[in-house]
Amino acid sequence: MELLLVLLPVFVHELGHYLMAFALTGAALPFRFAKGNLCGVPVPRWIWNYPDNASDKQKKLIAQAGFGLELALVWFLAWPYAVAALAHFLLYPWYAGEETDFKHFL
């Protein structure tokens, strides 16, 4: 059960992007697998592109929705989820590279 709670934040994160993109544009996000790099350790990632019809404001909301949903659930799930979600948020800038959600946060 703890392992599931540790892996869940990554799926919740991507679900947040997907749901927000669909709600705002009606388009489904196509995901592809990629690898990040954290101090020489490969990190599995799912990468997506914004829908063609997304405005700049919609892109910002889609980017924020990943961590938004992931961190919102910290208050409702057991502590292993919270630890994994916080670690994901803190380590993300170190392995995300050019495909970072943070470039559209501000």
N, CA, C and O atoms as a Tinker XYZ file with bonds, in Angstrom:
   424  protein
     1  N      0.819000   -1.200000    0.000000    73     2
     2  CA     0.000000    0.000000    0.000000    64     1     3
     3  C      0.865000    1.267000    0.000000    63     2     4     5
     4  O      0.566000    2.232000   -0.703000    81     3
     5  N      1.947000    1.250000    0.803000    73     3     6
     6  CA     2.827000    2.420000    0.856000    64     5     7
     7  C      3.466000    2.687000   -0.503000    63     6     8     9
     8  O      3.612000    3.840000   -0.908000    81     7
     9  N      3.849000    1.613000   -1.210000    73     7    10
    10  CA     4.462000    1.792000   -2.534000    64     9    11
    11  C      3.492000    2.471000   -3.491000    63    10    12    13
    12  O      3.889000    3.339000   -4.269000    81    11
    13  N      2.234000    2.085000   -3.437000    73    11    14
    14  CA     1.213000    2.715000   -4.279000    64    13    15
    15  C      1.093000    4.206000   -3.949000    63    14    16    17
    16  O      0.986000    5.037000   -4.851000    81    15
    17  N      1.110000    4.537000   -2.674000    73    15    18
    18  CA     0.994000    5.934000   -2.265000    64    17    19
    19  C      2.216000    6.753000   -2.671000    63    18    20    21
    20  O      2.107000    7.961000   -2.884000    81    19
    21  N      3.377000    6.109000   -2.781000    73    19    22
    22  CA     4.598000    6.800000   -3.193000    64    21    23
    23  C      4.591000    7.045000   -4.702000    63    22    24    25
    24  O      5.108000    8.064000   -5.160000    81    23
    25  N      4.019000    6.135000   -5.473000    73    23    26
    26  CA     3.968000    6.280000   -6.932000    64    25    27
    27  C      2.790000    7.135000   -7.401000    63    26    28    29
    28  O      2.827000    7.704000   -8.492000    81    27
    29  N      1.768000    7.220000   -6.591000    73    27    30
    30  CA     0.534000    7.915000   -6.968000    64    29    31
    31  C      0.719000    9.399000   -7.337000    63    30    32    33
    32  O      0.058000    9.861000   -8.267000    81    31
    33  N      1.582000   10.162000   -6.656000    73    31    34
    34  CA     1.697000   11.578000   -7.013000    64    33    35
    35  C      2.041000   11.833000   -8.479000    63    34    36    37
    36  O      1.554000   12.800000   -9.065000    81    35
    37  N      2.853000   10.999000   -9.066000    73    35    38
    38  CA     3.235000   11.201000  -10.473000    64    37    39
    39  C      2.015000   11.051000  -11.374000    63    38    40    41
    40  O      1.830000   11.841000  -12.299000    81    39
    41  N      1.193000   10.059000  -11.118000    73    39    42
    42  CA     0.000000    9.852000  -11.936000    64    41    43
    43  C     -1.039000   10.957000  -11.691000    63    42    44    45
    44  O     -1.692000   11.420000  -12.626000    81    43
    45  N     -1.181000   11.368000  -10.446000    73    43    46
    46  CA    -2.104000   12.462000  -10.118000    64    45    47
    47  C     -1.645000   13.745000  -10.809000    63    46    48    49
    48  O     -2.466000   14.505000  -11.324000    81    47
    49  N     -0.344000   13.982000  -10.817000    73    47    50
    50  CA     0.237000   15.159000  -11.458000    64    49    51
    51  C     -0.152000   15.214000  -12.940000    63    50    52    53
    52  O     -0.655000   16.231000  -13.419000    81    51
    53  N      0.082000   14.127000  -13.649000    73    51    54
    54  CA    -0.236000   14.094000  -15.082000    64    53    55
    55  C     -1.743000   14.159000  -15.313000    63    54    56    57
    56  O     -2.192000   14.756000  -16.292000    81    55
    57  N     -2.525000   13.552000  -14.423000    73    55    58
    58  CA    -3.979000   13.634000  -14.521000    64    57    59
    59  C     -4.441000   15.083000  -14.393000    63    58    60    61
    60  O     -5.374000   15.498000  -15.080000    81    59
    61  N     -3.802000   15.846000  -13.527000    73    59    62
    62  CA    -4.143000   17.259000  -13.383000    64    61    63
    63  C     -3.958000   18.015000  -14.688000    63    62    64    65
    64  O     -4.818000   18.802000  -15.082000    81    63
    65  N     -2.823000   17.775000  -15.366000    73    63    66
    66  CA    -2.591000   18.412000  -16.671000    64    65    67
    67  C     -3.670000   18.006000  -17.666000    63    66    68    69
    68  O     -4.243000   18.840000  -18.367000    81    67
    69  N     -3.930000   16.715000  -17.709000    73    67    70
    70  CA    -4.880000   16.163000  -18.679000    64    69    71
    71  C     -6.280000   16.745000  -18.467000    63    70    72    73
    72  O     -6.918000   17.206000  -19.414000    81    71
    73  N     -6.744000   16.721000  -17.238000    73    71    74
    74  CA    -8.102000   17.196000  -16.947000    64    73    75
    75  C     -8.251000   18.688000  -17.225000    63    74    76    77
    76  O     -9.272000   19.123000  -17.757000    81    75
    77  N     -7.240000   19.467000  -16.868000    73    75    78
    78  CA    -7.315000   20.909000  -17.108000    64    77    79
    79  C     -7.306000   21.203000  -18.603000    63    78    80    81
    80  O     -8.082000   22.036000  -19.071000    81    79
    81  N     -6.449000   20.540000  -19.351000    73    79    82
    82  CA    -6.405000   20.759000  -20.798000    64    81    83
    83  C     -7.735000   20.393000  -21.434000    63    82    84    85
    84  O     -8.231000   21.113000  -22.301000    81    83
    85  N     -8.310000   19.290000  -21.012000    73    83    86
    86  CA    -9.585000   18.861000  -21.580000    64    85    87
    87  C    -10.701000   19.832000  -21.202000    63    86    88    89
    88  O    -11.543000   20.167000  -22.035000    81    87
    89  N    -10.708000   20.281000  -19.952000    73    87    90
    90  CA   -11.748000   21.211000  -19.499000    64    89    91
    91  C    -11.660000   22.556000  -20.228000    63    90    92    93
    92  O    -12.686000   23.156000  -20.550000    81    91
    93  N    -10.454000   23.023000  -20.482000    73    91    94
    94  CA   -10.280000   24.345000  -21.099000    64    93    95
    95  C    -10.388000   24.337000  -22.616000    63    94    96    97
    96  O    -10.896000   25.290000  -23.207000    81    95
    97  N     -9.916000   23.275000  -23.247000    73    95    98
    98  CA    -9.818000   23.277000  -24.711000    64    97    99
    99  C    -10.610000   22.168000  -25.382000    63    98   100   101
   100  O    -10.826000   22.206000  -26.593000    81    99
   101  N    -11.042000   21.189000  -24.612000    73    99   102
   102  CA   -11.738000   20.047000  -25.193000    64   101   103
   103  C    -10.809000   19.064000  -25.870000    63   102   104   105
   104  O    -11.265000   18.105000  -26.492000    81   103
   105  N     -9.509000   19.291000  -25.757000    73   103   106
   106  CA    -8.523000   18.418000  -26.398000    64   105   107
   107  C     -7.850000   17.529000  -25.361000    63   106   108   109
   108  O     -7.571000   17.959000  -24.241000    81   107
   109  N     -7.596000   16.295000  -25.746000    73   107   110
   110  CA    -6.873000   15.360000  -24.897000    64   109   111
   111  C     -5.374000   15.569000  -25.104000    63   110   112   113
   112  O     -4.918000   15.763000  -26.231000    81   111
   113  N     -4.617000   15.529000  -24.017000    73   111   114
   114  CA    -3.167000   15.661000  -24.125000    64   113   115
   115  C     -2.555000   14.321000  -24.537000    63   114   116   117
   116  O     -2.811000   13.304000  -23.892000    81   115
   117  N     -1.761000   14.307000  -25.588000    73   115   118
   118  CA    -1.035000   13.078000  -25.924000    64   117   119
   119  C      0.254000   13.022000  -25.102000    63   118   120   121
   120  O      1.054000   13.957000  -25.140000    81   119
   121  N      0.454000   11.950000  -24.375000    73   119   122
   122  CA     1.651000   11.789000  -23.554000    64   121   123
   123  C      2.655000   10.902000  -24.268000    63   122   124   125
   124  O      2.282000    9.991000  -25.007000    81   123
   125  N      3.943000   11.178000  -24.038000    73   123   126
   126  CA     5.005000   10.312000  -24.524000    64   125   127
   127  C      6.013000   10.125000  -23.396000    63   126   128   129
   128  O      6.174000   10.998000  -22.543000    81   127
   129  N      6.678000    8.998000  -23.402000    73   127   130
   130  CA     7.645000    8.679000  -22.360000    64   129   131
   131  C      8.985000    9.329000  -22.667000    63   130   132   133
   132  O      9.410000    9.381000  -23.821000    81   131
   133  N      9.641000    9.820000  -21.636000    73   131   134
   134  CA    10.971000   10.411000  -21.772000    64   133   135
   135  C     11.740000   10.142000  -20.480000    63   134   136   137
   136  O     11.182000    9.642000  -19.504000    81   135
   137  N     13.010000   10.476000  -20.490000    73   135   138
   138  CA    13.828000   10.326000  -19.291000    64   137   139
   139  C     14.432000   11.666000  -18.912000    63   138   140   141
   140  O     15.000000   12.368000  -19.748000    81   139
   141  N     14.301000   12.007000  -17.639000    73   139   142
   142  CA    15.008000   13.142000  -17.096000    64   141   143
   143  C     16.327000   12.654000  -16.533000    63   142   144   145
   144  O     16.665000   11.479000  -16.676000    81   143
   145  N     17.071000   13.531000  -15.899000    73   143   146
   146  CA    18.361000   13.165000  -15.340000    64   145   147
   147  C     18.545000   13.899000  -14.024000    63   146   148   149
   148  O     18.561000   15.129000  -13.987000    81   147
   149  N     18.683000   13.146000  -12.953000    73   147   150
   150  CA    18.889000   13.717000  -11.629000    64   149   151
   151  C     20.235000   13.231000  -11.108000    63   150   152   153
   152  O     20.340000   12.121000  -10.588000    81   151
   153  N     21.250000   14.054000  -11.247000    73   151   154
   154  CA    22.610000   13.724000  -10.798000    64   153   155
   155  C     23.109000   12.413000  -11.405000    63   154   156   157
   156  O     23.713000   11.590000  -10.717000    81   155
   157  N     22.854000   12.231000  -12.678000    73   155   158
   158  CA    23.305000   11.029000  -13.377000    64   157   159
   159  C     22.356000    9.842000  -13.285000    63   158   160   161
   160  O     22.607000    8.803000  -13.896000    81   159
   161  N     21.281000    9.981000  -12.536000    73   159   162
   162  CA    20.291000    8.905000  -12.384000    64   161   163
   163  C     19.121000    9.200000  -13.319000    63   162   164   165
   164  O     18.518000   10.270000  -13.233000    81   163
   165  N     18.789000    8.253000  -14.221000    73   163   166
   166  CA    17.653000    8.498000  -15.114000    64   165   167
   167  C     16.335000    8.520000  -14.345000    63   166   168   169
   168  O     16.096000    7.684000  -13.473000    81   167
   169  N     15.499000    9.473000  -14.676000    73   167   170
   170  CA    14.193000    9.634000  -14.027000    64   169   171
   171  C     13.121000    9.495000  -15.099000    63   170   172   173
   172  O     13.096000   10.283000  -16.044000    81   171
   173  N     12.232000    8.508000  -14.973000    73   171   174
   174  CA    11.169000    8.359000  -15.978000    64   173   175
   175  C     10.198000    9.528000  -15.919000    63   174   176   177
   176  O      9.831000    9.995000  -14.841000    81   175
   177  N      9.788000    9.993000  -17.100000    73   175   178
   178  CA     8.880000   11.138000  -17.194000    64   177   179
   179  C      7.871000   10.915000  -18.300000    63   178   180   181
   180  O      8.094000   10.147000  -19.237000    81   179
   181  N      6.763000   11.606000  -18.163000    73   179   182
   182  CA     5.777000   11.667000  -19.238000    64   181   183
   183  C      5.728000   13.099000  -19.708000    63   182   184   185
   184  O      5.541000   14.019000  -18.912000    81   183
   185  N      5.895000   13.289000  -21.001000    73   183   186
   186  CA     5.937000   14.608000  -21.605000    64   185   187
   187  C      4.688000   14.771000  -22.474000    63   186   188   189
   188  O      4.193000   13.801000  -23.048000    81   187
   189  N      4.187000   15.992000  -22.565000    73   187   190
   190  CA     3.012000   16.289000  -23.385000    64   189   191
   191  C      3.220000   17.650000  -24.029000    63   190   192   193
   192  O      4.057000   18.439000  -23.592000    81   191
   193  N      2.461000   17.908000  -25.052000    73   191   194
   194  CA     2.465000   19.209000  -25.716000    64   193   195
   195  C      1.118000   19.874000  -25.485000    63   194   196   197
   196  O      0.095000   19.202000  -25.349000    81   195
   197  N      1.130000   21.206000  -25.442000    73   195   198
   198  CA    -0.116000   21.940000  -25.277000    64   197   199
   199  C     -1.015000   21.718000  -26.489000    63   198   200   201
   200  O     -0.523000   21.541000  -27.604000    81   199
   201  N     -2.330000   21.725000  -26.277000    73   199   202
   202  CA    -3.247000   21.664000  -27.422000    64   201   203
   203  C     -3.011000   22.860000  -28.338000    63   202   204   205
   204  O     -2.666000   23.946000  -27.871000    81   203
   205  N     -3.192000   22.665000  -29.623000    73   203   206
   206  CA    -2.963000   23.723000  -30.610000    64   205   207
   207  C     -3.824000   24.962000  -30.356000    63   206   208   209
   208  O     -3.411000   26.084000  -30.647000    81   207
   209  N     -5.012000   24.750000  -29.817000    73   207   210
   210  CA    -5.935000   25.876000  -29.635000    64   209   211
   211  C     -5.827000   26.535000  -28.252000    63   210   212   213
   212  O     -6.673000   27.359000  -27.905000    81   211
   213  N     -4.804000   26.191000  -27.456000    73   211   214
   214  CA    -4.665000   26.750000  -26.109000    64   213   215
   215  C     -4.071000   28.150000  -26.157000    63   214   216   217
   216  O     -3.067000   28.389000  -26.828000    81   215
   217  N     -4.702000   29.072000  -25.438000    73   215   218
   218  CA    -4.180000   30.438000  -25.318000    64   217   219
   219  C     -3.041000   30.438000  -24.291000    63   218   220   221
   220  O     -2.809000   29.435000  -23.616000    81   219
   221  N     -2.344000   31.550000  -24.179000    73   219   222
   222  CA    -1.260000   31.652000  -23.198000    64   221   223
   223  C     -1.784000   31.477000  -21.774000    63   222   224   225
   224  O     -1.137000   30.830000  -20.950000    81   223
   225  N     -2.944000   32.047000  -21.483000    73   223   226
   226  CA    -3.531000   31.896000  -20.150000    64   225   227
   227  C     -3.908000   30.436000  -19.884000    63   226   228   229
   228  O     -3.698000   29.931000  -18.781000    81   227
   229  N     -4.460000   29.764000  -20.888000    73   227   230
   230  CA    -4.808000   28.354000  -20.738000    64   229   231
   231  C     -3.553000   27.498000  -20.550000    63   230   232   233
   232  O     -3.565000   26.552000  -19.762000    81   231
   233  N     -2.483000   27.817000  -21.255000    73   231   234
   234  CA    -1.226000   27.081000  -21.088000    64   233   235
   235  C     -0.711000   27.207000  -19.663000    63   234   236   237
   236  O     -0.219000   26.239000  -19.084000    81   235
   237  N     -0.825000   28.388000  -19.109000    73   235   238
   238  CA    -0.397000   28.618000  -17.730000    64   237   239
   239  C     -1.217000   27.758000  -16.768000    63   238   240   241
   240  O     -0.658000   27.131000  -15.868000    81   239
   241  N     -2.521000   27.725000  -16.953000    73   239   242
   242  CA    -3.390000   26.924000  -16.087000    64   241   243
   243  C     -3.132000   25.429000  -16.244000    63   242   244   245
   244  O     -3.147000   24.688000  -15.262000    81   243
   245  N     -2.898000   24.992000  -17.465000    73   243   246
   246  CA    -2.603000   23.575000  -17.708000    64   245   247
   247  C     -1.299000   23.190000  -17.013000    63   246   248   249
   248  O     -1.220000   22.137000  -16.381000    81   247
   249  N     -0.278000   24.039000  -17.127000    73   247   250
   250  CA     1.011000   23.761000  -16.478000    64   249   251
   251  C      0.866000   23.712000  -14.959000    63   250   252   253
   252  O      1.456000   22.847000  -14.311000    81   251
   253  N      0.093000   24.623000  -14.388000    73   251   254
   254  CA    -0.073000   24.679000  -12.938000    64   253   255
   255  C     -0.931000   23.544000  -12.394000    63   254   256   257
   256  O     -0.812000   23.184000  -11.223000    81   255
   257  N     -1.782000   22.987000  -13.222000    73   255   258
   258  CA    -2.734000   21.969000  -12.764000    64   257   259
   259  C     -2.053000   20.692000  -12.291000    63   258   260   261
   260  O     -2.590000   20.000000  -11.426000    81   259
   261  N     -0.890000   20.363000  -12.832000    73   259   262
   262  CA    -0.200000   19.138000  -12.420000    64   261   263
   263  C      0.141000   19.157000  -10.941000    63   262   264   265
   264  O     -0.338000   18.327000  -10.170000    81   263
   265  N      0.976000   20.115000  -10.554000    73   263   266
   266  CA     1.332000   20.214000   -9.137000    64   265   267
   267  C      0.153000   20.692000   -8.303000    63   266   268   269
   268  O      0.068000   20.370000   -7.118000    81   267
   269  N     -0.752000   21.448000   -8.897000    73   267   270
   270  CA    -1.924000   21.896000   -8.155000    64   269   271
   271  C     -2.742000   20.732000   -7.616000    63   270   272   273
   272  O     -3.054000   20.680000   -6.427000    81   271
   273  N     -3.086000   19.803000   -8.495000    73   271   274
   274  CA    -3.861000   18.634000   -8.057000    64   273   275
   275  C     -3.035000   17.736000   -7.150000    63   274   276   277
   276  O     -3.522000   17.246000   -6.131000    81   275
   277  N     -1.782000   17.526000   -7.530000    73   275   278
   278  CA    -0.907000   16.654000   -6.733000    64   277   279
   279  C     -0.777000   17.156000   -5.297000    63   278   280   281
   280  O     -0.914000   16.375000   -4.355000    81   279
   281  N     -0.518000   18.426000   -5.126000    73   279   282
   282  CA    -0.325000   18.967000   -3.781000    64   281   283
   283  C     -1.642000   19.161000   -3.033000    63   282   284   285
   284  O     -1.658000   19.124000   -1.802000    81   283
   285  N     -2.738000   19.365000   -3.745000    73   283   286
   286  CA    -4.040000   19.490000   -3.083000    64   285   287
   287  C     -4.416000   18.195000   -2.368000    63   286   288   289
   288  O     -5.059000   18.233000   -1.318000    81   287
   289  N     -4.027000   17.066000   -2.917000    73   287   290
   290  CA    -4.388000   15.772000   -2.325000    64   289   291
   291  C     -3.529000   15.405000   -1.119000    63   290   292   293
   292  O     -3.828000   14.433000   -0.426000    81   291
   293  N     -2.468000   16.167000   -0.859000    73   291   294
   294  CA    -1.616000   15.907000    0.306000    64   293   295
   295  C     -2.439000   15.874000    1.589000    63   294   296   297
   296  O     -2.150000   15.094000    2.497000    81   295
   297  N     -3.457000   16.713000    1.664000    73   295   298
   298  CA    -4.262000   16.829000    2.884000    64   297   299
   299  C     -5.231000   15.669000    3.071000    63   298   300   301
   300  O     -5.792000   15.506000    4.155000    81   299
   301  N     -5.437000   14.862000    2.035000    73   299   302
   302  CA    -6.462000   13.824000    2.093000    64   301   303
   303  C     -5.926000   12.398000    2.064000    63   302   304   305
   304  O     -6.671000   11.456000    2.336000    81   303
   305  N     -4.653000   12.222000    1.741000    73   303   306
   306  CA    -4.073000   10.886000    1.639000    64   305   307
   307  C     -3.020000   10.677000    2.726000    63   306   308   309
   308  O     -2.572000   11.633000    3.359000    81   307
   309  N     -2.634000    9.428000    2.935000    73   307   310
   310  CA    -1.696000    9.077000    4.002000    64   309   311
   311  C     -0.322000    9.715000    3.782000    63   310   312   313
   312  O      0.003000   10.164000    2.683000    81   311
   313  N      0.461000    9.744000    4.837000    73   311   314
   314  CA     1.752000   10.433000    4.835000    64   313   315
   315  C      2.719000    9.984000    3.743000    63   314   316   317
   316  O      3.469000   10.829000    3.256000    81   315
   317  N      2.760000    8.708000    3.318000    73   315   318
   318  CA     3.706000    8.376000    2.235000    64   317   319
   319  C      3.426000    9.166000    0.953000    63   318   320   321
   320  O      4.354000    9.533000    0.232000    81   319
   321  N      2.153000    9.424000    0.673000    73   319   322
   322  CA     1.802000   10.238000   -0.488000    64   321   323
   323  C      2.358000   11.654000   -0.308000    63   322   324   325
   324  O      2.954000   12.211000   -1.230000    81   323
   325  N      2.165000   12.232000    0.874000    73   323   326
   326  CA     2.614000   13.596000    1.143000    64   325   327
   327  C      4.127000   13.715000    0.985000    63   326   328   329
   328  O      4.611000   14.677000    0.389000    81   327
   329  N      4.867000   12.762000    1.505000    73   327   330
   330  CA     6.330000   12.791000    1.399000    64   329   331
   331  C      6.754000   12.692000   -0.064000    63   330   332   333
   332  O      7.629000   13.433000   -0.512000    81   331
   333  N      6.133000   11.776000   -0.806000    73   331   334
   334  CA     6.482000   11.603000   -2.221000    64   333   335
   335  C      6.107000   12.835000   -3.036000    63   334   336   337
   336  O      6.870000   13.245000   -3.911000    81   335
   337  N      4.950000   13.433000   -2.768000    73   335   338
   338  CA     4.523000   14.625000   -3.504000    64   337   339
   339  C      5.462000   15.800000   -3.223000    63   338   340   341
   340  O      5.825000   16.537000   -4.139000    81   339
   341  N      5.846000   15.971000   -1.988000    73   339   342
   342  CA     6.761000   17.053000   -1.643000    64   341   343
   343  C      8.132000   16.823000   -2.286000    63   342   344   345
   344  O      8.734000   17.755000   -2.818000    81   343
   345  N      8.621000   15.581000   -2.236000    73   343   346
   346  CA     9.901000   15.261000   -2.878000    64   345   347
   347  C      9.815000   15.513000   -4.382000    63   346   348   349
   348  O     10.745000   16.061000   -4.973000    81   347
   349  N      8.713000   15.119000   -4.997000    73   347   350
   350  CA     8.526000   15.345000   -6.433000    64   349   351
   351  C      8.590000   16.836000   -6.744000    63   350   352   353
   352  O      9.267000   17.242000   -7.689000    81   351
   353  N      7.898000   17.648000   -5.967000    73   351   354
   354  CA     7.881000   19.097000   -6.176000    64   353   355
   355  C      9.275000   19.711000   -6.002000    63   354   356   357
   356  O      9.680000   20.564000   -6.791000    81   355
   357  N      9.999000   19.284000   -4.984000    73   355   358
   358  CA    11.315000   19.858000   -4.706000    64   357   359
   359  C     12.389000   19.397000   -5.692000    63   358   360   361
   360  O     13.280000   20.172000   -6.038000    81   359
   361  N     12.315000   18.149000   -6.147000    73   359   362
   362  CA    13.327000   17.618000   -7.060000    64   361   363
   363  C     13.038000   17.932000   -8.527000    63   362   364   365
   364  O     13.946000   17.890000   -9.357000    81   363
   365  N     11.804000   18.240000   -8.848000    73   363   366
   366  CA    11.387000   18.443000  -10.227000    64   365   367
   367  C     12.287000   19.400000  -11.012000    63   366   368   369
   368  O     12.682000   19.072000  -12.130000    81   367
   369  N     12.624000   20.576000  -10.463000    73   367   370
   370  CA    13.464000   21.497000  -11.251000    64   369   371
   371  C     14.843000   20.926000  -11.584000    63   370   372   373
   372  O     15.479000   21.368000  -12.540000    81   371
   373  N     15.305000   19.959000  -10.814000    73   371   374
   374  CA    16.639000   19.397000  -11.015000    64   373   375
   375  C     16.685000   18.354000  -12.117000    63   374   376   377
   376  O     17.764000   18.081000  -12.645000    81   375
   377  N     15.546000   17.756000  -12.488000    73   375   378
   378  CA    15.571000   16.735000  -13.532000    64   377   379
   379  C     14.654000   17.027000  -14.723000    63   378   380   381
   380  O     14.706000   16.313000  -15.724000    81   379
   381  N     13.828000   18.048000  -14.633000    73   379   382
   382  CA    12.845000   18.291000  -15.692000    64   381   383
   383  C     13.470000   18.822000  -16.978000    63   382   384   385
   384  O     12.964000   18.546000  -18.066000    81   383
   385  N     14.543000   19.566000  -16.872000    73   383   386
   386  CA    15.195000   20.094000  -18.068000    64   385   387
   387  C     14.329000   21.096000  -18.808000    63   386   388   389
   388  O     13.596000   21.869000  -18.192000    81   387
   389  N     14.415000   21.082000  -20.125000    73   387   390
   390  CA    13.688000   22.033000  -20.967000    64   389   391
   391  C     12.172000   21.820000  -20.934000    63   390   392   393
   392  O     11.412000   22.748000  -21.207000    81   391
   393  N     11.738000   20.631000  -20.608000    73   391   394
   394  CA    10.318000   20.297000  -20.608000    64   393   395
   395  C      9.688000   20.516000  -19.232000    63   394   396   397
   396  O      8.884000   19.702000  -18.778000    81   395
   397  N     10.051000   21.601000  -18.579000    73   395   398
   398  CA     9.571000   21.862000  -17.228000    64   397   399
   399  C      8.222000   22.579000  -17.217000    63   398   400   401
   400  O      7.967000   23.452000  -18.047000    81   399
   401  N      7.378000   22.211000  -16.289000    73   399   402
   402  CA     6.099000   22.897000  -16.084000    64   401   403
   403  C      6.321000   24.301000  -15.529000    63   402   404   405
   404  O      5.505000   25.195000  -15.753000    81   403
   405  N      7.410000   24.494000  -14.813000    73   403   406
   406  CA     7.649000   25.755000  -14.120000    64   405   407
   407  C      7.832000   26.941000  -15.065000    63   406   408   409
   408  O      7.663000   28.086000  -14.645000    81   407
   409  N      8.172000   26.694000  -16.332000    73   407   410
   410  CA     8.386000   27.819000  -17.244000    64   409   411
   411  C      7.089000   28.573000  -17.520000    63   410   412   413
   412  O      7.128000   29.695000  -18.025000    81   411
   413  N      5.959000   27.984000  -17.203000    73   411   414
   414  CA     4.672000   28.647000  -17.434000    64   413   415
   415  C      3.962000   28.986000  -16.115000    63   414   416   417
   416  O      2.785000   29.344000  -16.124000    81   415
   417  N      4.660000   28.878000  -15.001000    73   415   418
   418  CA     4.008000   29.121000  -13.707000    64   417   419
   419  C      3.738000   30.596000  -13.449000    63   418   420   421
   420  O      2.693000   30.933000  -12.891000    81   419
   421  N      4.623000   31.462000  -13.827000    73   419   422
   422  CA     4.489000   32.884000  -13.483000    64   421   423
   423  C      3.835000   33.680000  -14.582000    63   422   424
   424  O      3.652000   34.890000  -14.443000    81   423
